[in-house]
Amino acid sequence: MTTAPKGPASYFPSIEKKYGRPIAHWKDLIRASPLTKHMELVTWLKTEHGLGHGHANALVAHTLAEDSAE
């Protein structure tokens, strides 16, 4: 039995479908950005890449959490 992703990752299938790029692409962009603050990154994804707020927020939250766990 497969469990559905929870938290920010639950947005990933709809992000890939809507924007046509894999999640790894968005994570790489976030990590390559000179910005480091959560809301700065969210705003950047929205303005420069056309993501909706919820999708941008989920990507940033998940990526920053992954990076802080390393």
Secondary structure as the mmCIF struct_conf table of DSSP 4:
data_model
#
loop_
_struct_conf.conf_type_id
_struct_conf.id
_struct_conf.beg_label_comp_id
_struct_conf.beg_label_asym_id
_struct_conf.beg_label_seq_id
_struct_conf.end_label_comp_id
_struct_conf.end_label_asym_id
_struct_conf.end_label_seq_id
HELX_LH_PP_P HELX_LH_PP_P1 THR A 2 PRO A 5
HELX_RH_3T_P HELX_RH_3T_P1 GLY A 7 TYR A 11
HELX_RH_AL_P HELX_RH_AL_P1 PHE A 12 TYR A 19
BEND BEND1 ARG A 21 ARG A 21
HELX_RH_AL_P HELX_RH_AL_P2 ILE A 23 ALA A 32
BEND BEND2 SER A 33 PRO A 34
BEND BEND3 LYS A 37 LYS A 37
HELX_RH_AL_P HELX_RH_AL_P3 HIS A 38 HIS A 49
HELX_RH_AL_P HELX_RH_AL_P4 HIS A 53 ALA A 69
#
